[in-house]
């Protein structure tokens, strides 16, 4: 969480976090399928559904139907960002708080998925 993608285990790069925080940041890329994270195709209409699990209620939130997977993904990212701000408020380590607040921001998210 503190240093995304780091495989180094040290006091500078790691911190204990709440179980809910750890679950919140797990991407589960292998389970995603062909669409961007947070997106699936609703075959009866040909629209794309955006959804996001709320870490506080434990329930999946339906965010709407969209014409493109990109629009649906953007709705997911915005909701994930808003939830990240709330999850950050539950953590005591300032490094974790700052990393969560930054992780799903527009700039960071698209920097991480745009080729250099």
N, C-alpha and C positions, 0 to 999 in steps of 0.2 A: 504494500500500500504506500509506504513512504517513498520507495524508489521503484516505480513500476518496471517490471521485467527483470529486476535484479535477482541473481541467484546467489548472491553473497549473503551469508548469514552472519551478522555482526550487530553490536549495539547501535551502530550508526545507521543501519539499513533496516532494522527490524524493531517491532514493538508488539507487545501483547495488546490485542483488541478484543472487544466484545464479540461473542459468537454471531450476533446479528450483523455486526459490521463486516465480519469475515464473509458471511453468506451473501451480503449485499454486493460485494465487489467481485464475486466469482462470476466469470464470464460464461462458462460452460459452452465454449465454442464448438466442441464435438457434437453437441446435441442440437445445434442451431439449424442445420440444414442449409438450403441454398440462398436464403434471404438474410439481410442484415439482422443483427441482434435486435430483438423486440418486435420482429415483423413476421407475419405469416400470411399466406394467400387464403382468402375466403372464396373457395371455388364457385359457389352458387352465384356470386355477383361479379367475380373477377376483381374485386377490390382487395386491398391489403389492410390487414388489421394490425394496429399497434397495441401492445399491452406491456405492462410492467408490474412486477410483484412488489407490493408495498411491504417493507420490512417490519412495519409496526402492527399491521393488521394480519399479515401473513396471506392476504388475498391478492389474487391477480386483478389488476385494474385494466379495464377496457378503455383505451384512449381514443378510439374512433376508427373509421374506415377511410382509406386514402387511395388515390388514383395510382400512385407509384410507390415502390418499396422505399425510395429515398424520403418521400414525404412522411411515410409511416415511421421510418427510422428516426427522423428528426423529432417527431412527436414523442417517441420513446426517450430520446436523448434529453429533451427538455424536462420530462417528468423525472428521469433518473437524476438529473442535475438538482432538481428541487428536493428530491428525497435525500440526495447526498448531503445537502445542507442540514437537513434534520438529523440524519445519522451522525454527522460530524459533531453536532451539539451533545451527543450522548458520550463522546469519547473525552478522556482527560489528557492524553498525550498531544501536545500542540502540533507535533509533526504529523500525526495521523489526522487531526482536525484540518490542517492546511492542505494535506494531500487529498482528502476527501472533497474539500471545497473546490479544489482545482481540477480534479480528475475528469468530471463530465462537462466542464465548461466548453463552450463552442470552440475556442482557440485550441485547447489541449486535445479535445476529442478529434478534431479534424487534422491536427498536426500528427497525431498518432496513426491515422489511417491513410494519409496522403504520402505517396512515395517521395523520397528526397531527390 
